[in-house]
């Protein structure tokens, strides 16, 4: 027989997926910001050497 009532785990799975995506996006954003800052520092250093 099929279960009656609401499905068991869908709310928790959706919440977990959303939180994990949020975490992944935060890491990606931090990495890109760091890369941009390093690029700016290197460019400034190169300009100072010339």
C-alpha positions as a Markdown table, in Angstrom:
| # | Residue | x | y | z |
|---|---|---|---|---|
| 1 | Unk | 0.0 | 0.0 | 0.0 |
| 2 | Unk | 1.1 | 3.5 | -0.7 |
| 3 | Unk | 1.7 | 5.9 | 2.1 |
| 4 | Unk | -0.9 | 8.5 | 2.9 |
| 5 | Unk | -0.2 | 12.1 | 3.8 |
| 6 | Unk | 2.7 | 14.3 | 2.9 |
| 7 | Unk | 5.9 | 13.0 | 1.4 |
| 8 | Unk | 8.6 | 12.2 | 3.9 |
| 9 | Unk | 11.8 | 14.1 | 3.1 |
| 10 | Unk | 11.2 | 16.6 | 0.4 |
| 11 | Unk | 11.3 | 19.7 | 2.6 |
| 12 | Unk | 14.6 | 18.8 | 4.2 |
| 13 | Unk | 16.1 | 17.8 | 0.9 |
| 14 | Unk | 15.1 | 21.1 | -0.7 |
| 15 | Unk | 16.5 | 23.1 | 2.3 |
| 16 | Unk | 19.7 | 21.2 | 2.2 |
| 17 | Unk | 20.2 | 21.6 | -1.5 |
| 18 | Unk | 19.5 | 25.4 | -1.2 |
| 19 | Unk | 22.0 | 25.7 | 1.7 |
| 20 | Unk | 24.7 | 23.7 | -0.1 |
| 21 | Unk | 24.2 | 25.8 | -3.3 |
| 22 | Unk | 24.5 | 28.9 | -1.2 |
| 23 | Unk | 27.8 | 27.6 | 0.3 |
| 24 | Unk | 29.2 | 26.7 | -3.1 |
| 25 | Unk | 28.3 | 30.1 | -4.5 |
| 26 | Unk | 29.9 | 31.9 | -1.6 |
| 27 | Unk | 33.2 | 29.9 | -2.1 |
| 28 | Unk | 33.2 | 30.7 | -5.8 |
| 29 | Unk | 32.6 | 34.4 | -5.2 |
| 30 | Unk | 35.4 | 34.6 | -2.6 |
| 31 | Unk | 37.8 | 32.8 | -5.0 |
| 32 | Unk | 36.9 | 35.3 | -7.8 |
| 33 | Unk | 37.3 | 38.3 | -5.5 |
| 34 | Unk | 40.7 | 37.0 | -4.3 |
| 35 | Unk | 41.8 | 36.4 | -7.9 |
| 36 | Unk | 40.8 | 39.9 | -8.9 |
| 37 | Unk | 42.7 | 41.5 | -5.9 |
| 38 | Unk | 45.8 | 39.5 | -6.7 |
| 39 | Unk | 45.6 | 40.6 | -10.3 |
| 40 | Unk | 45.3 | 44.2 | -9.3 |
| 41 | Unk | 48.3 | 43.9 | -6.9 |
| 42 | Unk | 50.4 | 42.3 | -9.6 |
| 43 | Unk | 49.4 | 44.9 | -12.1 |
| 44 | Unk | 50.3 | 47.7 | -9.7 |
| 45 | Unk | 53.6 | 46.1 | -8.9 |
| 46 | Unk | 54.4 | 45.8 | -12.6 |
| 47 | Unk | 53.6 | 49.5 | -13.1 |
| 48 | Unk | 55.9 | 50.5 | -10.2 |
| 49 | Unk | 58.8 | 48.5 | -11.7 |
| 50 | Unk | 58.6 | 50.3 | -15.0 |
